[in-house]
Amino acid sequence: MIRASDEVRDLGSHLTQGHLSRDAIPAVYHYPDVVLDDVNEILDEYEELFWTFRDIMSQAFVSLEGEMCFNLEAEEDGLGVESGVGSEEVVILRILLTDTYPLEPPIVYIPDFAGDALLGVTTDGVLENELLFRWSGTPILSELVDGLVTHIGRVLYEKRGCEDRVEKHDQMSGAEPETEKLQSRGVASPHKPSGLTINEREEMIAAIGEEMEKYRSDLAEEVGEVERRNDRLVEDIRVMKEEMEIVNGHLIECQNGIRETKATIRGMSADIGNKTPDIDRQVVAKDSLTNEILLLRAESKAIEDCLGVLIQAQKLKKIVLDEFLCACNDLGRDKFLIRFKIKRLKELKKERSTEL
């Protein structure tokens, strides 16, 4: 965004009276269509104004410029006011449209009246006026230019001692006095300036920018902390999934062991029929291989019972997760070795039966 204090240079472009075309509007403008419509409306209303380009920080900006003539001939108004002052005053007016127009008001220069406190012109030739300070309430360029022209003419008349002529002219013509016209639109009289000056507005904008930067910094830190917490949560979930896979593997081992035990019991029941089994005869096998297999199955059953107790203890929170997982891992490994030994003994028993 450009400021009134920025250096303005002439690009060497000629003042053009015709309408401004859409293609001629510099790319720096955020709302080129609004600039086009407002500039052409002013050119149609004021024949004294022309459009050209001005350079600020190596960027071209649209500027409305021209010589406004104010007739100060009191004897010709028919009001009977004789002031004896000069006939006219020529004021060079330059209206520079900012890149954020119409969100921000244009910058108005009156270079020949630099430092004129009554007119409200700074030493840099920048016009400070209530209409510009309250731009956000009435962002219409044509109304702004009308108000500024009226303000300049009134001040010039006052400086020439023709204030009575202006008031009588308003009454005779039936026109609404400028003060009442501005007040009806919610704008204070330009002769009673209020609100912020351009420097105060720039200081306020800078302060707001600092606050916004601090807010963005704090927000970035909070976002970083949330991301770090999310990463830790994802890692915890991954570890829990791995541990659950291990536990599920042990549970599958246990279920397989239970099925084998049930199958063994059913086989033993079929062998003895409806007779009451002789526990001593069932416990001791006929040969050493079968007897060893039987002992291994008993050991496997004991491991299954132990796993069942561990699972129940874990559900009741009687054992910590790490101890539970370590115990399950050890019992699962023992269970696997027992199953492997049983398989090898069965194969060996089958080989011996084949040889006989």
Buried (B, 14 or more C-beta within 10 A) or exposed (E): EBBBEBEBEEEEEEEBEEEBEEEBBBEBBEBBEBBBEBBBBBBEEBEBBBBBBBBBEEBBBBBBBBEBEBEBEBBEBEBEBEBEBEEEBEBBBBBBBBBBBBBBBBBBBBBBBBEBEEBBBBEEBBBBBBBBBBBEEBBBBEBBBBBBBBBBBBBBBBBBBBBEBBBBBBEEEEEEBBBEBBEEBEBBBBBEEEEEEBEEBBEEEEEEEEEEEEEEEEEEEEEEEEEEEEEEEEEEEEEEEEBEEEBEEBBEBBEEBBEBBEEBEEEEEEEEEEEEEEEEEEEEBEEEBBBBBBEBBEBBBEBBEBBEEBBEBBEEEEBEEEEBBEBBBEBBEBBEEBBEBBEEBEEEBEEEEEEE
